Amino acid sequence: MGHMPIRSYLEDRAAFEPEAITAMSQAFEQACTALAITASQKHERTVIATRIIDLARTGVVDAKALRDRVLLETRSPP
């Protein structure tokens, strides 16, 4: 199935279906790429992963929707 980068940020993996974890991982990787966040930027990656997990808990489990929400929030002024 491939590498699931979001897994290391999940405290309760049982809370999500495998398909949701796949979508979350895709959204996470795509968001980090779009924001030019590298693997060495641990804090920034944690922030993105946490936001994706929070959104997924509300029922958003589509990779594109998750990525787009995170990018919109990240790029919006406070």
C-alpha atoms as an extended CHARMM CRD file, in Angstrom:
* protein
*
        78  EXT
         1         1  MET       CA              0.0000000000        0.0000000000        0.0000000000  PROA      1               0.0000000000
         2         2  GLY       CA              2.9450000000        2.3560000000        0.4170000000  PROA      2               0.0000000000
         3         3  HSD       CA              4.1760000000        4.7230000000        3.0570000000  PROA      3               0.0000000000
         4         4  MET       CA              1.5760000000        6.4730000000        5.2020000000  PROA      4               0.0000000000
         5         5  PRO       CA              3.3160000000        9.5790000000        6.5560000000  PROA      5               0.0000000000
         6         6  ILE       CA              0.3120000000       10.7090000000        8.6010000000  PROA      6               0.0000000000
         7         7  ARG       CA              0.4320000000        7.5310000000       10.7380000000  PROA      7               0.0000000000
         8         8  SER       CA              3.2450000000        8.8300000000       12.9200000000  PROA      8               0.0000000000
         9         9  TYR       CA              0.9630000000       11.7080000000       13.9860000000  PROA      9               0.0000000000
        10        10  LEU       CA             -2.0660000000        9.5540000000       14.7790000000  PROA      10              0.0000000000
        11        11  GLU       CA             -2.4970000000        8.6820000000       18.4330000000  PROA      11              0.0000000000
        12        12  ASP       CA             -5.5510000000        6.5210000000       17.8260000000  PROA      12              0.0000000000
        13        13  ARG       CA             -5.2340000000        4.8240000000       14.4720000000  PROA      13              0.0000000000
        14        14  ALA       CA             -8.3290000000        2.7510000000       15.1360000000  PROA      14              0.0000000000
        15        15  ALA       CA            -10.4150000000        5.9380000000       14.9470000000  PROA      15              0.0000000000
        16        16  PHE       CA            -10.0440000000        5.9870000000       11.1610000000  PROA      16              0.0000000000
        17        17  GLU       CA            -10.7320000000        3.5410000000        8.3400000000  PROA      17              0.0000000000
        18        18  PRO       CA             -7.6990000000        2.5680000000        6.2100000000  PROA      18              0.0000000000
        19        19  GLU       CA             -9.1580000000        4.5470000000        3.2900000000  PROA      19              0.0000000000
        20        20  ALA       CA             -9.3600000000        7.6590000000        5.4680000000  PROA      20              0.0000000000
        21        21  ILE       CA             -5.7430000000        7.2560000000        6.5720000000  PROA      21              0.0000000000
        22        22  THR       CA             -4.7000000000        6.9560000000        2.9250000000  PROA      22              0.0000000000
        23        23  ALA       CA             -6.6130000000       10.1390000000        2.0310000000  PROA      23              0.0000000000
        24        24  MET       CA             -5.1790000000       11.9690000000        5.0300000000  PROA      24              0.0000000000
        25        25  SER       CA             -1.6500000000       10.9190000000        4.0770000000  PROA      25              0.0000000000
        26        26  GLN       CA             -2.1430000000       12.1150000000        0.5100000000  PROA      26              0.0000000000
        27        27  ALA       CA             -3.5350000000       15.4420000000        1.7160000000  PROA      27              0.0000000000
        28        28  PHE       CA             -0.6460000000       15.7990000000        4.1720000000  PROA      28              0.0000000000
        29        29  GLU       CA              2.0290000000       15.1720000000        1.5380000000  PROA      29              0.0000000000
        30        30  GLN       CA              0.3260000000       17.4280000000       -1.0180000000  PROA      30              0.0000000000
        31        31  ALA       CA             -0.1580000000       20.2560000000        1.4830000000  PROA      31              0.0000000000
        32        32  CYS       CA              3.4710000000       20.0650000000        2.6360000000  PROA      32              0.0000000000
        33        33  THR       CA              4.6330000000       20.0980000000       -0.9870000000  PROA      33              0.0000000000
        34        34  ALA       CA              2.4000000000       23.0540000000       -1.8680000000  PROA      34              0.0000000000
        35        35  LEU       CA              3.6370000000       24.9840000000        1.1630000000  PROA      35              0.0000000000
        36        36  ALA       CA              7.2730000000       23.9860000000        0.5100000000  PROA      36              0.0000000000
        37        37  ILE       CA              7.5390000000       22.3510000000        3.9380000000  PROA      37              0.0000000000
        38        38  THR       CA             10.4700000000       19.9470000000        3.9770000000  PROA      38              0.0000000000
        39        39  ALA       CA             10.8930000000       16.7770000000        6.0040000000  PROA      39              0.0000000000
        40        40  SER       CA             13.2900000000       18.5950000000        8.3240000000  PROA      40              0.0000000000
        41        41  GLN       CA             10.6330000000       21.1470000000        9.3350000000  PROA      41              0.0000000000
        42        42  LYS       CA              9.1930000000       18.9730000000       12.0860000000  PROA      42              0.0000000000
        43        43  HSD       CA              7.0830000000       21.6320000000       13.7970000000  PROA      43              0.0000000000
        44        44  GLU       CA              5.4280000000       22.8090000000       10.5900000000  PROA      44              0.0000000000
        45        45  ARG       CA              4.7220000000       19.2380000000        9.5080000000  PROA      45              0.0000000000
        46        46  THR       CA              3.1710000000       18.5040000000       12.9030000000  PROA      46              0.0000000000
        47        47  VAL       CA              0.8990000000       21.5600000000       12.5760000000  PROA      47              0.0000000000
        48        48  ILE       CA             -0.2780000000       20.4590000000        9.1090000000  PROA      48              0.0000000000
        49        49  ALA       CA             -0.7900000000       16.8380000000       10.1950000000  PROA      49              0.0000000000
        50        50  THR       CA             -2.7210000000       17.8800000000       13.2940000000  PROA      50              0.0000000000
        51        51  ARG       CA             -5.0330000000       20.1040000000       11.2520000000  PROA      51              0.0000000000
        52        52  ILE       CA             -5.6930000000       17.3430000000        8.7300000000  PROA      52              0.0000000000
        53        53  ILE       CA             -6.4570000000       14.8900000000       11.5370000000  PROA      53              0.0000000000
        54        54  ASP       CA             -8.8010000000       17.4180000000       13.1740000000  PROA      54              0.0000000000
        55        55  LEU       CA            -10.6430000000       17.9510000000        9.8940000000  PROA      55              0.0000000000
        56        56  ALA       CA            -10.8800000000       14.2070000000        9.3070000000  PROA      56              0.0000000000
        57        57  ARG       CA            -12.4310000000       13.7900000000       12.7620000000  PROA      57              0.0000000000
        58        58  THR       CA            -15.2420000000       16.1150000000       11.6100000000  PROA      58              0.0000000000
        59        59  GLY       CA            -15.9350000000       13.7880000000        8.7030000000  PROA      59              0.0000000000
        60        60  VAL       CA            -13.7980000000       15.2820000000        5.9270000000  PROA      60              0.0000000000
        61        61  VAL       CA            -11.9860000000       12.2610000000        4.5180000000  PROA      61              0.0000000000
        62        62  ASP       CA            -11.4390000000       13.2980000000        0.8940000000  PROA      62              0.0000000000
        63        63  ALA       CA             -7.7520000000       13.9620000000        0.1160000000  PROA      63              0.0000000000
        64        64  LYS       CA             -8.4220000000       16.9480000000       -2.1460000000  PROA      64              0.0000000000
        65        65  ALA       CA            -10.9100000000       18.5180000000        0.2750000000  PROA      65              0.0000000000
        66        66  LEU       CA             -8.5220000000       18.0950000000        3.2090000000  PROA      66              0.0000000000
        67        67  ARG       CA             -5.5920000000       19.5340000000        1.2730000000  PROA      67              0.0000000000
        68        68  ASP       CA             -7.6280000000       22.4630000000       -0.0410000000  PROA      68              0.0000000000
        69        69  ARG       CA             -8.9750000000       23.3390000000        3.4190000000  PROA      69              0.0000000000
        70        70  VAL       CA             -5.5120000000       23.2970000000        4.9750000000  PROA      70              0.0000000000
        71        71  LEU       CA             -4.0250000000       25.3870000000        2.1610000000  PROA      71              0.0000000000
        72        72  LEU       CA             -6.8830000000       27.8750000000        2.3470000000  PROA      72              0.0000000000
        73        73  GLU       CA             -6.4930000000       28.2470000000        6.1120000000  PROA      73              0.0000000000
        74        74  THR       CA             -2.7030000000       28.4680000000        5.9200000000  PROA      74              0.0000000000
        75        75  ARG       CA             -2.7070000000       31.1350000000        3.2390000000  PROA      75              0.0000000000
        76        76  SER       CA             -5.5180000000       33.2210000000        4.7360000000  PROA      76              0.0000000000
        77        77  PRO       CA             -4.6500000000       36.2220000000        6.8550000000  PROA      77              0.0000000000
        78        78  PRO       CA             -5.5000000000       35.7030000000       10.5630000000  PROA      78              0.0000000000
